[in-house]
Amino acid sequence: MRKQIAAANWKMNLTIDKAKSLLDDILKENTSPAENGQVIFAVPFPYLQMASEKIDGKKGYSIAAQNCSNKKSGAYTGEVSVEMLDSINIKYAVVGHSERREYYNETNAMLAEKIDLCLAQNIIPIFCCGEALEIREKEWQNEFVRQQLEESLFHLSAEQLKKIVIAYEPIWAIGTGKTASTEQAQQMHAFIRSVLAGKWGEETANNISILYGGSVKASNAKELFNCADVDGGLVGGASLIAPEFVQIINALKH
Ligand code: PGA
């Protein structure tokens, strides 16, 4: 079975003390993901090391950066390179979150560069895609997401693609409390998998974990994660509340 992933995206929230106690509260529940399960905390850069120490030795737990630079190294003030992340043993990086695309003008071409750098450094990119409300209202979401995949991923080999995780996050469902229905989520996830299959073949497509993101909470996680092509979630708001996130971990398919 594909890897089933509960990924917390803390965004720009929590001071260090709150971050530590949130992790402690989640970890003390001793929630072990199943054999094929993975729990990932995408924490702000200054907390990467603290969070890595907290989960050290805990099976099925990893830490992610929320972003990385599209440049390898050098005079890019304020940026964080994949080499730096690797040097502190970070295994995942979120790439192309809609907030990065919208507020920091990250383009599909820049994201292709980030993906390449991550893969060269053995960091698994969690590549985010998804459409805004205007696109959904016009029913152009499939074409829109296909273009995001084409422009950021289609240059990869099948071997490279197998190393990435995809997160489908309809922008209209992020932080709005409005979740995609299970039908909408399953339809888009199946569509994404068909695009991958068209380019790299069924076997490769069937190996890729595709997470759903957008107002995932304890109360809707199970039904979303039970969809055939939904392999877990990328969770913002609800990942900041320990009991919510523990239930979301427990909702992963076994
Ligand atoms: P949300 O955020 O769960 O608060 O909607 C999800 C995300 O942006 O990754």
Residues whose N, C-alpha, C, O or C-beta is under 5 A from the ligand:
A	BS01	PGA	N9 A173 I174 G175 T176 G213 G214 S215 V216 L234 V235 G236 G237 A238
